[in-house]
Amino acid sequence: MQTIDTVNPTILLAIELSASTWLVAARVPGLEKPHLHRIDGGDTAALLALISSLRARAARGLDATIGVVCCFEAGRDGFWLHRLLTAHGVVRKRPSLRSWERDLAVLRTGDGREIPRHLRAELDRLRRRLVMTLELIRAERDQAAKTKPQDQTCHKIAALCRIRGIGKNFAAVLTREVFYRSFDNRRQIASYVGITPMPYQSGGMDRDRRISRAGNPRARTTMIQLAWLWLRYQPGSELAEWFRERVGTLAGRTRRIAIVAMARKLLIALWRYAETGVIPAGAEIRAETTVAA
């Protein structure tokens, strides 16, 4: 029989993601066996409704708040889905490199055991490799800035780092992948990154269908991530206000489409800033001189 934690009862979820179907495995306090649920791929409303239903089911007879933790592969759907679930009180935070030992010490397996010794050792080895790689990247980046202080590329990186929410890594990727080139107009730069709407014409129909994927994939991924961070660190900017007015409380596909449109607008605004010094409307500029990585 399953042992119930009556103080902190928790629903455990595991989601297998695909374009057509999401398979959700749920282990509910008080039920011996996990149950499988199928919902249409991307149907976030159905997923949230399922979570609410499972919470209500687990709450019967228990005078406690029902927690929910979830795991899934962070692939094609992983990052936006993580943000959605976190906003609705689901998904366990991953250990931070800054507090690794403390966070890992309190992690438990699904049945309440401590992380096995060999698994923890392997995680520590992976952490050390990641830390070493990050240190090498920072050292190479800083060395380039010192050896070529008057280089135009270094100037653009430093300028981007003055904007709140943009660190050295984002600034370096955008500058070295995109802003080092010359562009005649905003459509050229959006096309280079791969976030330009593709026209669709059929008979009397003439409209944009979807974004092109022919551009720079690293720059495109960086801009999508930066667009989400922009909403957090630049909430008073015109771009953030535009996004909120356009999306409101909607989630799922609508929100993903809107963030791509915002990433395109943000890319153009940052390009103009890097070239002319015109700050994106409403954006906050860092007062301090030291910029985090």
DONU-513465 format. One record per residue (C-alpha): residue in one letter; x, y, z. Coordinates in Angstrom, 2 decimals, padded with zeros to 5 digits, always signed. Layout:
<residu = a, xx = X, yy = Y, zz = Z>
...
END
This chain:
<residu = m, xx = +000.00, yy = +000.00, zz = +000.00>
<residu = q, xx = +001.09, yy = +003.57, zz = -000.66>
<residu = t, xx = +002.15, yy = +005.55, zz = +002.41>
<residu = i, xx = +000.39, yy = +008.91, zz = +002.60>
<residu = d, xx = +002.16, yy = +011.99, zz = +003.88>
<residu = t, xx = -000.76, yy = +013.63, zz = +005.65>
<residu = v, xx = +001.26, yy = +016.75, zz = +006.42>
<residu = n, xx = +002.47, yy = +017.47, zz = +002.88>
<residu = p, xx = +000.48, yy = +015.22, zz = +000.51>
<residu = t, xx = +001.81, yy = +015.55, zz = -003.02>
<residu = i, xx = +000.59, yy = +014.49, zz = -006.45>
<residu = l, xx = +003.40, yy = +013.21, zz = -008.68>
<residu = l, xx = +003.08, yy = +013.81, zz = -012.44>
<residu = a, xx = +005.18, yy = +012.65, zz = -015.39>
<residu = i, xx = +004.34, yy = +013.92, zz = -018.88>
<residu = e, xx = +005.41, yy = +012.43, zz = -022.19>
<residu = l, xx = +005.19, yy = +015.20, zz = -024.79>
<residu = s, xx = +004.56, yy = +014.86, zz = -028.52>
<residu = a, xx = +003.00, yy = +017.03, zz = -031.21>
<residu = s, xx = -000.28, yy = +015.10, zz = -031.27>
<residu = t, xx = -000.69, yy = +013.66, zz = -027.76>
<residu = w, xx = +000.43, yy = +014.33, zz = -024.20>
<residu = l, xx = +000.49, yy = +011.25, zz = -021.99>
<residu = v, xx = +000.22, yy = +012.15, zz = -018.30>
<residu = a, xx = +001.06, yy = +009.60, zz = -015.60>
<residu = a, xx = -000.29, yy = +010.60, zz = -012.19>
<residu = r, xx = +000.33, yy = +009.14, zz = -008.75>
<residu = v, xx = -002.26, yy = +010.48, zz = -006.32>
<residu = p, xx = -002.00, yy = +010.21, zz = -002.52>
<residu = g, xx = -004.33, yy = +007.48, zz = -001.30>
<residu = l, xx = -004.32, yy = +005.52, zz = -004.58>
<residu = e, xx = -002.06, yy = +002.50, zz = -004.84>
<residu = k, xx = -001.45, yy = +002.54, zz = -008.59>
<residu = p, xx = -000.58, yy = +005.44, zz = -010.93>
<residu = h, xx = -003.11, yy = +006.35, zz = -013.61>
<residu = l, xx = -002.54, yy = +007.37, zz = -017.24>
<residu = h, xx = -004.38, yy = +010.22, zz = -018.91>
<residu = r, xx = -004.26, yy = +011.21, zz = -022.59>
<residu = i, xx = -004.88, yy = +014.75, zz = -023.76>
<residu = d, xx = -004.31, yy = +016.50, zz = -027.08>
<residu = g, xx = -000.79, yy = +017.83, zz = -027.56>
<residu = g, xx = -000.58, yy = +021.46, zz = -026.52>
<residu = d, xx = -003.99, yy = +021.47, zz = -024.82>
<residu = t, xx = -002.89, yy = +023.35, zz = -021.72>
<residu = a, xx = -006.47, yy = +023.99, zz = -020.62>
<residu = a, xx = -007.07, yy = +020.24, zz = -020.46>
<residu = l, xx = -003.80, yy = +019.72, zz = -018.57>
<residu = l, xx = -004.64, yy = +022.35, zz = -015.96>
<residu = a, xx = -008.17, yy = +020.95, zz = -015.64>
<residu = l, xx = -006.71, yy = +017.47, zz = -015.05>
<residu = i, xx = -004.40, yy = +018.82, zz = -012.35>
<residu = s, xx = -007.33, yy = +020.57, zz = -010.64>
<residu = s, xx = -009.38, yy = +017.37, zz = -010.80>
<residu = l, xx = -006.54, yy = +015.31, zz = -009.30>
<residu = r, xx = -006.08, yy = +017.87, zz = -006.53>
<residu = a, xx = -009.77, yy = +017.76, zz = -005.69>
<residu = r, xx = -009.70, yy = +013.96, zz = -005.67>
<residu = a, xx = -006.67, yy = +013.83, zz = -003.39>
<residu = a, xx = -008.13, yy = +016.44, zz = -001.05>
<residu = r, xx = -011.11, yy = +014.26, zz = -000.14>
<residu = g, xx = -010.67, yy = +013.22, zz = +003.46>
<residu = l, xx = -007.38, yy = +015.09, zz = +003.87>
<residu = d, xx = -007.25, yy = +018.33, zz = +005.81>
<residu = a, xx = -004.15, yy = +019.65, zz = +004.03>
<residu = t, xx = -003.04, yy = +021.55, zz = +000.94>
<residu = i, xx = -002.28, yy = +019.19, zz = -001.94>
<residu = g, xx = +001.04, yy = +019.85, zz = -003.62>
<residu = v, xx = +001.87, yy = +018.91, zz = -007.20>
<residu = v, xx = +005.31, yy = +018.18, zz = -008.66>
<residu = c, xx = +005.95, yy = +017.28, zz = -012.26>
<residu = c, xx = +008.70, yy = +016.04, zz = -014.56>
<residu = f, xx = +009.03, yy = +015.92, zz = -018.34>
<residu = e, xx = +011.75, yy = +016.08, zz = -020.95>
<residu = a, xx = +012.70, yy = +019.70, zz = -021.62>
<residu = g, xx = +012.59, yy = +019.36, zz = -025.39>
<residu = r, xx = +010.40, yy = +021.08, zz = -027.95>
<residu = d, xx = +007.67, yy = +021.98, zz = -025.45>
<residu = g, xx = +009.66, yy = +021.99, zz = -022.24>
<residu = f, xx = +010.48, yy = +025.58, zz = -021.42>
<residu = w, xx = +007.19, yy = +027.32, zz = -022.09>
<residu = l, xx = +005.32, yy = +024.49, zz = -020.40>
<residu = h, xx = +007.55, yy = +024.82, zz = -017.33>
<residu = r, xx = +006.69, yy = +028.51, zz = -017.08>
<residu = l, xx = +002.98, yy = +027.79, zz = -017.45>
<residu = l, xx = +002.92, yy = +025.09, zz = -014.78>
<residu = t, xx = +005.07, yy = +027.12, zz = -012.41>
<residu = a, xx = +002.61, yy = +030.01, zz = -012.72>
<residu = h, xx = -000.13, yy = +027.59, zz = -011.59>
<residu = g, xx = +001.79, yy = +026.25, zz = -008.59>
<residu = v, xx = +003.30, yy = +023.12, zz = -010.21>
<residu = v, xx = +006.81, yy = +021.92, zz = -011.13>
<residu = r, xx = +009.76, yy = +021.47, zz = -008.75>
<residu = k, xx = +012.64, yy = +023.91, zz = -009.19>
<residu = r, xx = +015.90, yy = +022.47, zz = -010.46>
<residu = p, xx = +018.99, yy = +022.73, zz = -008.20>
<residu = s, xx = +020.93, yy = +025.95, zz = -008.68>
<residu = l, xx = +024.68, yy = +025.91, zz = -009.24>
<residu = r, xx = +024.95, yy = +028.54, zz = -006.52>
<residu = s, xx = +023.16, yy = +026.42, zz = -003.91>
<residu = w, xx = +023.83, yy = +022.98, zz = -005.34>
<residu = e, xx = +024.77, yy = +021.12, zz = -002.16>
<residu = r, xx = +021.86, yy = +022.52, zz = -000.16>
<residu = d, xx = +019.28, yy = +021.93, zz = -002.89>
<residu = l, xx = +020.50, yy = +018.41, zz = -003.70>
<residu = a, xx = +020.48, yy = +017.43, zz = -000.02>
<residu = v, xx = +016.72, yy = +017.95, zz = +000.25>
<residu = l, xx = +015.78, yy = +016.29, zz = -003.03>
<residu = r, xx = +013.95, yy = +012.98, zz = -002.73>
<residu = t, xx = +012.92, yy = +010.25, zz = -005.12>
<residu = g, xx = +009.26, yy = +009.67, zz = -005.90>
<residu = d, xx = +008.93, yy = +007.19, zz = -003.02>
<residu = g, xx = +010.59, yy = +009.53, zz = -000.51>
<residu = r, xx = +014.15, yy = +008.16, zz = -000.46>
<residu = e, xx = +017.32, yy = +010.24, zz = -000.62>
<residu = i, xx = +019.08, yy = +010.51, zz = -003.96>
<residu = p, xx = +021.14, yy = +007.26, zz = -004.37>
<residu = r, xx = +024.85, yy = +007.67, zz = -003.71>
<residu = h, xx = +026.07, yy = +006.75, zz = -007.21>
<residu = l, xx = +023.44, yy = +008.90, zz = -008.91>
<residu = r, xx = +024.45, yy = +011.85, zz = -006.75>
<residu = a, xx = +028.11, yy = +011.28, zz = -007.61>
<residu = e, xx = +027.26, yy = +011.29, zz = -011.34>
<residu = l, xx = +025.25, yy = +014.50, zz = -010.93>
<residu = d, xx = +028.20, yy = +016.11, zz = -009.17>
<residu = r, xx = +030.53, yy = +015.09, zz = -012.00>
<residu = l, xx = +028.16, yy = +016.66, zz = -014.53>
<residu = r, xx = +027.96, yy = +019.80, zz = -012.41>
<residu = r, xx = +031.74, yy = +020.12, zz = -012.27>
<residu = r, xx = +031.98, yy = +019.76, zz = -016.05>
<residu = l, xx = +029.33, yy = +022.43, zz = -016.52>
<residu = v, xx = +031.07, yy = +024.81, zz = -014.11>
<residu = m, xx = +034.41, yy = +024.27, zz = -015.86>
<residu = t, xx = +032.85, yy = +024.91, zz = -019.27>
<residu = l, xx = +031.18, yy = +028.10, zz = -018.07>
<residu = e, xx = +034.46, yy = +029.31, zz = -016.57>
<residu = l, xx = +036.29, yy = +028.69, zz = -019.87>
<residu = i, xx = +033.62, yy = +030.58, zz = -021.81>
<residu = r, xx = +033.78, yy = +033.54, zz = -019.42>
<residu = a, xx = +037.60, yy = +033.58, zz = -019.51>
<residu = e, xx = +037.69, yy = +033.55, zz = -023.33>
<residu = r, xx = +035.00, yy = +036.22, zz = -023.53>
<residu = d, xx = +036.73, yy = +038.50, zz = -021.02>
<residu = q, xx = +040.12, yy = +037.99, zz = -022.68>
<residu = a, xx = +038.70, yy = +039.02, zz = -026.05>
<residu = a, xx = +037.30, yy = +042.20, zz = -024.50>
<residu = k, xx = +040.70, yy = +043.04, zz = -022.93>
<residu = t, xx = +042.81, yy = +042.40, zz = -026.03>
<residu = k, xx = +040.51, yy = +044.38, zz = -028.34>
<residu = p, xx = +038.99, yy = +047.12, zz = -026.17>
<residu = q, xx = +038.40, yy = +049.43, zz = -029.16>
<residu = d, xx = +036.81, yy = +046.75, zz = -031.31>
<residu = q, xx = +033.32, yy = +047.68, zz = -032.51>
<residu = t, xx = +031.99, yy = +044.28, zz = -031.50>
<residu = c, xx = +033.19, yy = +044.78, zz = -027.90>
<residu = h, xx = +031.54, yy = +048.20, zz = -027.83>
<residu = k, xx = +028.21, yy = +046.71, zz = -028.89>
<residu = i, xx = +028.45, yy = +043.96, zz = -026.25>
<residu = a, xx = +029.18, yy = +046.52, zz = -023.55>
<residu = a, xx = +026.29, yy = +048.70, zz = -024.72>
<residu = l, xx = +023.82, yy = +045.80, zz = -024.65>
<residu = c, xx = +024.96, yy = +044.87, zz = -021.14>
<residu = r, xx = +023.81, yy = +048.29, zz = -019.93>
<residu = i, xx = +020.19, yy = +047.26, zz = -020.52>
<residu = r, xx = +018.62, yy = +045.61, zz = -017.50>
<residu = g, xx = +017.93, yy = +041.93, zz = -018.13>
<residu = i, xx = +020.69, yy = +041.44, zz = -020.72>
<residu = g, xx = +023.85, yy = +039.79, zz = -019.39>
<residu = k, xx = +027.21, yy = +039.19, zz = -021.00>
<residu = n, xx = +026.23, yy = +035.84, zz = -022.50>
<residu = f, xx = +023.12, yy = +037.17, zz = -024.26>
<residu = a, xx = +024.98, yy = +040.29, zz = -025.38>
<residu = a, xx = +027.89, yy = +038.27, zz = -026.77>
<residu = v, xx = +025.67, yy = +035.82, zz = -028.66>
<residu = l, xx = +023.54, yy = +038.56, zz = -030.23>
<residu = t, xx = +026.55, yy = +040.65, zz = -031.22>
<residu = r, xx = +028.77, yy = +037.88, zz = -032.54>
<residu = e, xx = +025.94, yy = +035.98, zz = -034.23>
<residu = v, xx = +023.88, yy = +038.90, zz = -035.60>
<residu = f, xx = +024.92, yy = +042.49, zz = -034.92>
<residu = y, xx = +028.39, yy = +042.12, zz = -036.43>
<residu = r, xx = +026.72, yy = +042.14, zz = -039.86>
<residu = s, xx = +025.28, yy = +045.08, zz = -041.77>
<residu = f, xx = +021.55, yy = +045.14, zz = -042.46>
<residu = d, xx = +019.62, yy = +047.63, zz = -044.59>
<residu = n, xx = +016.26, yy = +047.28, zz = -042.87>
<residu = r, xx = +014.38, yy = +045.46, zz = -040.12>
<residu = r, xx = +013.04, yy = +042.75, zz = -042.42>
<residu = q, xx = +016.57, yy = +041.76, zz = -043.40>
<residu = i, xx = +017.69, yy = +041.28, zz = -039.81>
<residu = a, xx = +014.51, yy = +039.39, zz = -038.85>
<residu = s, xx = +014.96, yy = +037.14, zz = -041.89>
<residu = y, xx = +018.60, yy = +036.48, zz = -040.97>
<residu = v, xx = +017.61, yy = +035.32, zz = -037.50>
<residu = g, xx = +014.64, yy = +033.34, zz = -038.82>
<residu = i, xx = +011.68, yy = +035.03, zz = -037.14>
<residu = t, xx = +010.10, yy = +036.63, zz = -040.22>
<residu = p, xx = +006.50, yy = +035.63, zz = -041.04>
<residu = m, xx = +006.25, yy = +033.63, zz = -044.27>
<residu = p, xx = +003.67, yy = +035.01, zz = -046.71>
<residu = y, xx = +000.83, yy = +032.74, zz = -047.83>
<residu = q, xx = -001.09, yy = +033.53, zz = -051.01>
<residu = s, xx = -003.97, yy = +031.50, zz = -052.43>
<residu = g, xx = -006.60, yy = +033.04, zz = -054.68>
<residu = g, xx = -007.77, yy = +036.20, zz = -052.98>
<residu = m, xx = -006.06, yy = +035.28, zz = -049.69>
<residu = d, xx = -002.84, yy = +037.08, zz = -048.82>
<residu = r, xx = -001.58, yy = +036.75, zz = -045.25>
<residu = d, xx = +001.39, yy = +035.70, zz = -043.09>
<residu = r, xx = +001.28, yy = +031.98, zz = -042.28>
<residu = r, xx = +004.14, yy = +031.16, zz = -039.92>
<residu = i, xx = +007.72, yy = +032.15, zz = -039.18>
<residu = s, xx = +010.61, yy = +031.09, zz = -041.37>
<residu = r, xx = +013.08, yy = +028.60, zz = -039.87>
<residu = a, xx = +015.79, yy = +029.29, zz = -042.43>
<residu = g, xx = +017.80, yy = +031.74, zz = -040.32>
<residu = n, xx = +020.42, yy = +031.48, zz = -037.59>
<residu = p, xx = +019.07, yy = +028.88, zz = -035.12>
<residu = r, xx = +021.29, yy = +029.92, zz = -032.21>
<residu = a, xx = +020.31, yy = +033.55, zz = -032.54>
<residu = r, xx = +016.64, yy = +032.62, zz = -032.91>
<residu = t, xx = +016.69, yy = +030.53, zz = -029.73>
<residu = t, xx = +018.51, yy = +033.31, zz = -027.88>
<residu = m, xx = +015.93, yy = +035.90, zz = -028.93>
<residu = i, xx = +012.98, yy = +033.75, zz = -027.82>
<residu = q, xx = +014.60, yy = +033.21, zz = -024.41>
<residu = l, xx = +015.46, yy = +036.89, zz = -024.14>
<residu = a, xx = +011.86, yy = +037.85, zz = -024.99>
<residu = w, xx = +010.58, yy = +035.85, zz = -022.00>
<residu = l, xx = +013.23, yy = +037.45, zz = -019.76>
<residu = w, xx = +012.31, yy = +040.89, zz = -021.10>
<residu = l, xx = +008.80, yy = +040.49, zz = -019.69>
<residu = r, xx = +010.33, yy = +039.80, zz = -016.26>
<residu = y, xx = +013.06, yy = +042.44, zz = -016.15>
<residu = q, xx = +011.50, yy = +045.18, zz = -018.31>
<residu = p, xx = +007.79, yy = +045.06, zz = -017.35>
<residu = g, xx = +007.40, yy = +048.82, zz = -017.84>
<residu = s, xx = +008.73, yy = +048.87, zz = -021.41>
<residu = e, xx = +006.46, yy = +049.46, zz = -024.41>
<residu = l, xx = +007.21, yy = +045.97, zz = -025.72>
<residu = a, xx = +006.12, yy = +044.33, zz = -022.46>
<residu = e, xx = +002.95, yy = +046.42, zz = -022.42>
<residu = w, xx = +002.27, yy = +045.46, zz = -026.05>
<residu = f, xx = +002.58, yy = +041.77, zz = -025.14>
<residu = r, xx = +000.24, yy = +042.05, zz = -022.15>
<residu = e, xx = -002.37, yy = +043.94, zz = -024.16>
<residu = r, xx = -002.21, yy = +041.40, zz = -026.97>
<residu = v, xx = -002.20, yy = +038.22, zz = -024.86>
<residu = g, xx = -003.90, yy = +039.14, zz = -021.60>
<residu = t, xx = -004.56, yy = +035.97, zz = -019.59>
<residu = l, xx = -004.47, yy = +033.63, zz = -022.59>
<residu = a, xx = -002.04, yy = +030.71, zz = -022.50>
<residu = g, xx = -000.81, yy = +027.90, zz = -024.72>
<residu = r, xx = -000.46, yy = +028.42, zz = -028.48>
<residu = t, xx = -001.60, yy = +032.05, zz = -028.46>
<residu = r, xx = +001.07, yy = +032.98, zz = -025.94>
<residu = r, xx = +003.78, yy = +031.14, zz = -027.90>
<residu = i, xx = +002.84, yy = +032.90, zz = -031.13>
<residu = a, xx = +002.83, yy = +036.28, zz = -029.40>
<residu = i, xx = +006.25, yy = +035.77, zz = -027.81>
<residu = v, xx = +007.76, yy = +035.11, zz = -031.26>
<residu = a, xx = +006.23, yy = +038.34, zz = -032.54>
<residu = m, xx = +007.63, yy = +040.16, zz = -029.52>
<residu = a, xx = +011.05, yy = +038.58, zz = -030.04>
<residu = r, xx = +011.06, yy = +040.01, zz = -033.57>
<residu = k, xx = +010.17, yy = +043.48, zz = -032.29>
<residu = l, xx = +012.78, yy = +043.22, zz = -029.53>
<residu = l, xx = +015.46, yy = +042.12, zz = -032.00>
<residu = i, xx = +014.81, yy = +045.16, zz = -034.16>
<residu = a, xx = +014.80, yy = +047.49, zz = -031.15>
<residu = l, xx = +018.12, yy = +046.10, zz = -029.86>
<residu = w, xx = +019.65, yy = +046.29, zz = -033.35>
<residu = r, xx = +018.75, yy = +049.98, zz = -033.56>
<residu = y, xx = +020.15, yy = +050.51, zz = -030.07>
<residu = a, xx = +023.43, yy = +048.75, zz = -030.94>
<residu = e, xx = +023.79, yy = +050.80, zz = -034.13>
<residu = t, xx = +022.51, yy = +054.24, zz = -033.08>
<residu = g, xx = +022.29, yy = +054.22, zz = -029.28>
<residu = v, xx = +018.50, yy = +054.74, zz = -029.27>
<residu = i, xx = +017.25, yy = +052.95, zz = -026.14>
<residu = p, xx = +014.15, yy = +050.74, zz = -026.59>
<residu = a, xx = +011.09, yy = +052.70, zz = -025.47>
<residu = g, xx = +010.52, yy = +052.41, zz = -021.73>
<residu = a, xx = +013.55, yy = +050.16, zz = -021.11>
<residu = e, xx = +015.54, yy = +050.51, zz = -017.90>
<residu = i, xx = +019.29, yy = +051.06, zz = -018.06>
<residu = r, xx = +021.63, yy = +049.71, zz = -015.39>
<residu = a, xx = +023.10, yy = +052.30, zz = -013.09>
<residu = e, xx = +025.93, yy = +050.07, zz = -011.91>
<residu = t, xx = +029.06, yy = +049.47, zz = -013.98>
<residu = t, xx = +029.44, yy = +045.77, zz = -013.16>
<residu = v, xx = +027.29, yy = +043.43, zz = -015.23>
<residu = a, xx = +026.56, yy = +039.82, zz = -014.26>
<residu = a, xx = +027.32, yy = +037.03, zz = -016.72>
END
